[in-house]
Amino acid sequence: MNYAVPLKTLPPLVREFASYKAVMQNASDKTISEYLLDLRTFFRFLLARDHNISVESENFEKIDISEVDLEYIKNITTEDIYEFLLYSDNVRGNMDAAKARKLSAIKGFFKYLHIKRMMLDENPAANIETPKRKQALPKFLSVEESLLLLEAVKNDKESKSRTRDYAIITLFLNCGMRVSELVGIDINDVDREFRSLTVTGKGNKQRIVYLNSACRDALSDHFKERLGEHHQKTESKAVFLSNREQRISVKTVQWLVYKYLELAGLESKHYSVHKLRHTAATLMYQTGNVDVRVLKDILGHEQLNTTQIYTHVSNQSMQEAMEHNPLATQKALQKDNFTPLDKKEGE
């Protein structure tokens, strides 16, 4: 298992928790890595406080937590966790999402020790509420911008991987898959008639992605090259290969998307690979009349409330449409400024 934190540097109980997340909860390596990083920071904070080490010094990052044992963990209180969250806010400058993730790691760890291992009589994190997160509306390309992006790939006639790149961006814009899902697609995951393909999402959960005609055409063109003589010698089963005849990496996909965004004149909009996923979801919901529950399954979301952000985008669009009405700037008979209903005259 490839984690961001070497397991040997962590306390035994934290290593056991990582194994539990991987084996019993089928969590991804990325999720476990984030949890381990957060738990390491949490224990470093506690040890720094105990030994009068400045949390803003270089020594903080060198604190060894491998000796933290059950007796030490039993003495951690709810107040300690609140203090750590305050430190995350004031010193580390963590936003709501980062603080929520840190708390999720801590709550998961203590729940594991309390419920699963029955090592703790009480769970100090049980009643701590998750910080409320401001729901940011997803950023997405318009239909016109999406077409510009696809045209940029078509017009890049000097590229040796134009057919591959066109298929990649077509899948993003139409299917809304994650970049990790796209790079993981194998040849045998694709239906022979290009009607559907299977992707592996978060938590190693597989789902079927159905393909429309644009995706079928793009994939069909790509497969003619992928299965041609040039690629027959490779042992890779991946649908999308790098120039080295190996499975294409996430970074390479990110790079090629940025490249074509720039060629399309869209780089100033700060779009990214993930924004293409938002684009597919938004266009399906707004113009395809897709039920939000169906959209949830298409995107591979665990919870419906994750998908419901796209309903807010639709509401925003309706408000913007009202403001763009050519009659929107006409003044009423009384030419005073607009006054809210709850504001009395003369205030």
PyMOL commands that set and color helices and strands:
alter all, ss='L'
color gray80, all
select helices_A, chain A and resi 7-9+12-23+29-50+58-62+70-74+78-90+96-116+143-154+162-175+179-183+187-189+202-204+213-226+229-231+250-263+267-269+273-287+292-299+304-307+309-323
alter helices_A, ss='H'
color red, helices_A
select strands_A, chain A and resi 196-200+206-210
alter strands_A, ss='S'
color yellow, strands_A
deselect
rebuild
show_as cartoon
